């Protein structure tokens, strides 16, 4: 599939909301098909090959199906138009989905750790598996790694944190399949403890990944600002607008994968209110055209005497 050239680091977006929605839906349905086939194959072969690890990996793949449908639901709702109850739109459905995916990864990681500890307590209960389980595990590893690379490429091209989270969820499944493969090799070679030890390590890794995604999404829901490089790029665009003499108090907050901005622009104090308003409109249009900005609220100040009444509150001394 061909996708547009990736966006640059300044926050300049080459994708419309419709293009981003199509890319998200297409990549997620690819993930649904892959995970559906893998989970069914792993569970069936795991039962007949007496491989608890492969069965667990198949159940892990089922968790990806849940994640995929969460992404599809959030992608559908996040691109709805603004309404009276949501004047800034529904972009934070994506942030909510990223939080849900993070919690799902955390739960899967905890489950893997618990299962590994249980196996370590009773190593004699681990049965000898059939070699077919190893071939299925290796095939699942290759499929999940390819799926991860595909989904991450799409996510970066359309700048979607929700799709990035879902791609890394696929990578966690690839790591899980790697652990299962190593465990099966150890089982066939006469070292059954290798399976639960490796599963324990990856369980911690998956749990840590889920914690990171969930924590970042939680901060975004608390109106976290974008990074300084993107703020500076927005400031530069405002400064380059004809009639703008200065820019200060540029504040940002994430709204899903979009940004809401407040900024003070300075104009010639001798201009009429209408002229100052015209400059502010031009500045707003320039920012929204070049950056992933959902809305920009401007406050016009006279250049000789900038108005700092709207600065962040300072503690009393």
Secondary structure, DSSP 8 states (H G I E B T S, - for coil): --------TT-B----HHHHHHHHHHHHHHHHHHHHHHHHHHHHHHHHTT-HHHHHHHHHHHHHHHHHHHHHHHHHHHTS---SS-TT-STHHHHHHHHHHHHHHHHHHHHHHHHHHHHHHTGGG-----HHHHHHHHHHHHHHHHHHHHHHHHHHHHT-HHHHHHHHHHHHHHHHHHHHHHHHHHHHHT-THHHHHHHHHHHHHHHHHHHHHHHHHHHHHTT----HHHHHHHHHHHHTSTT--EEEEEEEEEETTEEEEEEEEEE-TTS-HHHHHHHHHHHHHHHHHHB-EEEEEEEEEETTS---TTS------
